[in-house]
Amino acid sequence: MRKPKRIFTTSVSDPFHDGYSNEEIAAVFGVMGATRQHTHQLLTKRLERALDWFAWAGRLTLGELAGFAKRLLGREVAYANTWPLPNVHLIASTERQKELDERVPLLLRCPAVVRGI
């Protein structure tokens, strides 16, 4: 898709599910970084895991993150040169006020240009 779109990237999954390795999440971020013309919306309720992943990813270079996308796609990618990725919106899902109260402080600690509930 060349025309810019808003993509609900994780409409039926959680990018920070424990079943995904750090490298797999990095590959997803790599693809999002390589498709800067699109806005990617990530929905999660696992903000503790997100914070752990962002800490892990923070020790990598942008080139290393692009390498994960290259392995996933099987080709070189022109990766974004800024972090956090400006085209990624991190959205926390909440079921009740209790979860909202717990997740908002965690969401605010996550490096994201746009955050939402």
C-alpha positions as CSV (number, residue, x, y, z in Angstrom):
1,M,0.0,0.0,0.0
2,R,1.6,3.2,-1.1
3,K,-1.2,5.6,-0.1
4,P,-1.0,6.5,3.6
5,K,-3.4,4.5,5.7
6,R,-4.3,4.2,9.4
7,I,-3.7,0.5,10.2
8,F,-5.1,-1.1,13.3
9,T,-2.0,-3.3,13.4
10,T,-3.1,-5.5,16.4
11,S,-6.9,-5.6,16.1
12,V,-7.0,-9.3,16.9
13,S,-3.8,-9.8,18.9
14,D,-1.6,-8.1,21.5
15,P,1.9,-7.2,20.3
16,F,3.2,-7.7,23.9
17,H,1.7,-11.1,24.5
18,D,4.1,-13.4,26.4
19,G,4.0,-15.8,23.4
20,Y,6.0,-13.3,21.3
21,S,9.8,-13.1,21.7
22,N,11.5,-9.7,21.9
23,E,12.9,-10.4,18.5
24,E,9.4,-11.0,17.0
25,I,8.1,-7.8,18.5
26,A,11.2,-6.0,17.1
27,A,10.4,-7.4,13.7
28,V,6.9,-5.9,13.9
29,F,8.4,-2.6,14.9
30,G,10.9,-2.9,12.1
31,V,8.1,-3.3,9.6
32,M,6.2,-0.3,11.1
33,G,9.4,1.7,11.0
34,A,9.9,0.8,7.3
35,T,6.3,1.8,6.4
36,R,6.5,5.4,7.7
37,Q,3.7,6.5,5.3
38,H,1.2,4.6,7.4
39,T,0.0,5.2,11.0
40,H,0.1,2.0,13.0
41,Q,-2.2,1.6,16.0
42,L,-1.1,-0.9,18.6
43,L,-3.6,-2.0,21.2
44,T,-2.3,-3.7,24.4
45,K,-3.3,-4.4,27.9
46,R,0.1,-5.8,28.7
47,L,2.0,-2.6,29.6
48,E,4.4,-4.2,32.0
49,R,5.6,-6.4,29.1
50,A,5.7,-3.4,26.8
51,L,7.9,-1.5,29.3
52,D,10.2,-4.6,29.5
53,W,10.4,-4.8,25.7
54,F,11.0,-1.0,25.3
55,A,13.9,-1.4,27.8
56,W,15.3,-4.3,25.8
57,A,14.8,-2.5,22.4
58,G,16.4,0.7,23.9
59,R,19.7,-1.1,24.0
60,L,19.6,-1.7,20.2
61,T,20.5,0.6,17.4
62,L,17.8,1.5,14.8
63,G,19.9,-0.5,12.3
64,E,19.6,-3.6,14.5
65,L,15.8,-3.1,14.7
66,A,15.7,-2.8,10.9
67,G,17.6,-6.1,10.8
68,F,14.7,-7.9,12.5
69,A,12.3,-6.5,9.9
70,K,14.7,-7.6,7.1
71,R,14.7,-11.2,8.5
72,L,10.9,-11.1,8.6
73,L,10.4,-9.7,5.2
74,G,13.4,-11.3,3.5
75,R,14.6,-8.0,2.1
76,E,16.3,-4.7,3.1
77,V,14.1,-2.0,4.6
78,A,14.5,1.7,4.7
79,Y,14.0,2.2,8.4
80,A,12.9,5.3,10.3
81,N,15.7,7.2,11.8
82,T,13.9,8.4,14.9
83,W,12.8,6.7,18.1
84,P,10.1,6.4,19.3
85,L,8.6,5.8,15.9
86,P,6.4,8.8,15.0
87,N,3.9,6.7,13.1
88,V,3.2,4.3,15.9
89,H,0.3,5.0,18.3
90,L,0.3,3.0,21.5
91,I,-3.1,2.4,22.9
92,A,-4.0,0.7,26.2
93,S,-7.2,-1.2,26.6
94,T,-9.0,-1.0,29.9
95,E,-12.0,-3.0,31.1
96,R,-12.9,-1.0,34.2
97,Q,-11.8,2.0,36.2
98,K,-9.4,-0.3,38.2
99,E,-7.5,-1.3,35.1
100,L,-7.5,2.3,33.9
101,D,-5.9,3.5,37.1
102,E,-3.3,0.7,36.9
103,R,-2.4,1.1,33.2
104,V,-2.3,4.8,32.7
105,P,0.9,5.3,34.7
106,L,2.5,2.5,32.8
107,L,1.4,3.8,29.5
108,L,2.9,7.2,30.3
109,R,6.3,5.5,30.9
110,C,6.3,3.9,27.4
111,P,8.2,5.7,24.7
112,A,5.5,6.7,22.2
113,V,4.7,9.8,20.2
114,V,1.0,9.2,20.5
115,R,-0.6,7.3,23.4
116,G,-4.3,6.5,23.9
117,I,-6.8,4.7,26.0
